[in-house]
Amino acid sequence: MSEKKKVFVVDDSAFMRRVISDIISSDNRLEIVGTASNGREALEIVDKLMPDVISLDIQMPVMDGLAMLKELNKNHKIPVVMMSTLTKDGATETIEALELGAFDFVAKPDNIFKVNSDEIKTELLEKLFLAAKSGEKSVTKFRPRISKTLTSTNSLIKNDRPSTRTKPRSATSSKMTKLVAIGTSTGGPRALQYVLPYLPADIDAGIVIVQHMPPGFTKSLADRLNQLSEINVKEAENGEPILKGWAYIAPGDRHLLVKQKGSDYYIELSDGPKKGAHKPAVDVMMTSITQIKIPHVVGVIMTGMGADGRDGFSDLKSSRKIHVIAQDEESCVVYGMPKSVVEAGLSDEVQPLDQISKAIVKKLEVL
């Protein structure tokens, strides 16, 4: 049996430290090597503990999770899984933590006694284990490569692109003939920052996105991506038209389906059952596209654990012409979802993260 992965738990609540520690101790792949009640205390002992992964609360006294993450990044390459509250502030801080390189996050339920539920246990253990495993590989897993010809997201932020700026809005979707459909999960919030901000405002397509996230977090993600991008990015709403130059992110806990009425295309949000473990699910969105008659579709599958998307792309490939772009293994935080599509023979090209936006634009130009 391989050596257990060492976990360091940082949380200001003694109750949470105990619950998280008990959950981790129940898994024979993981072991607790230490706990701390705030970021400053954690930084003082992290070198001594030498953990493979850190479970890090965001909201703590003395030094919070974001401040600790920034300091940790200066001298360490330890993967971090954030523990995030289900609040607006918690969602915004979580998106920032993912930007700073956190591997992923687990949302704490409103009732802290539900932290011990089977669903949260499974999610926490899988994310901690995958994070620890990915820490064995190149640091590019946490710092996706960006082409030297592209501006970094930090520069984008500095280039005066406030979220309140006015962007052009198409008057009608009736002439839209091209659709880009993107699916992603673990590592996706940060990976999307290396795709959407590099798409031109006049892109000749509407864009629909499934990112596995709980309710509340997708709105913060969409707002952040909108701030960085020339295209318009928003959390999808039921019944709204899909327009050129707009990207729509499925809200947490709702499936996004693409529907057609006449020559127009619109979004339907469904409260149907999960597909596998997911809601929203990439499979559900992709399969819905088999029912519309839009002439051209470009599919993109990006970093994430599991195989969500494979069945949906299989449905699409068997029913219509579609060009599928898969993210390559090296630039993925977790090479699960793209791997499942590639190994099933459903991808038309495999690209590193920093080339996906170019691949999308190039394909749209020839369709």
C-alpha angles and dihedrals in degrees: 000000000000121000116276118256113246117235127197114199118207117185133133092222114085088202092055092046089054095046094046091046091051091050092050093046089056091065117078091209094063140050135187114242098175149332135222135189099219143010097262093052089047094052090051093060105027093096091053094048097044094198124193091217139007127219102209130190115214103211111056137136124249092021122008127214096264093051090048092049091053091051093043091054091059095067109007140057097202114145115240132205112199124218105216134191121233095244135107091252091045091052093049092049091047092056089050091050091052089050088053090057106269109159095227142309142243118215115229112225120242088248105058091204087068090064085091093060118126092244095054092041091056094045094048095047094047094048094047092049094046091046091052091048093049089052087068089065135066119310087239084083087073098029105047112213115256120199114247088233091062128076114243120244089247089059090047089057091051094047092082101259102149118185090239095062118121115250126190115262123204112241093217141009094210094105096046109122101163132065131187115203118192129189126187143146133171108034091012101115091060095036091055088060088065093052114034098045090056096054114100120248090238095052109156096233147059117242130216122188137192114196115173104240138132122256113287097027097076092062091055090046092051092048091051094048090047089055091054100041139078090213120069115261124190144153107267121253127204114265098007120138121250108238135190113264093024130109120201121200117204110243117242113272095018129093115228115222125184112224135183133218114179106314093334128095125209143173126257118191115209130201090199124136123293118272102229103319095332139099111187093035128191089215092059093049094046094047090051089060089064087070097058129073101222106147100227133033130178115193124199127192118191143177118324145115122263130018105285107148098033095094092043093051089047089055091049095047091051095048107037146358112282134161113222124201117193126195113242123248097246095059096041121100086209119013097208112104096038091045092055091053095044094047090049089058092243100122123092095193138006117216137178114248095258091056100047096089090051091048091052094049093044092052094046090053093060098041 
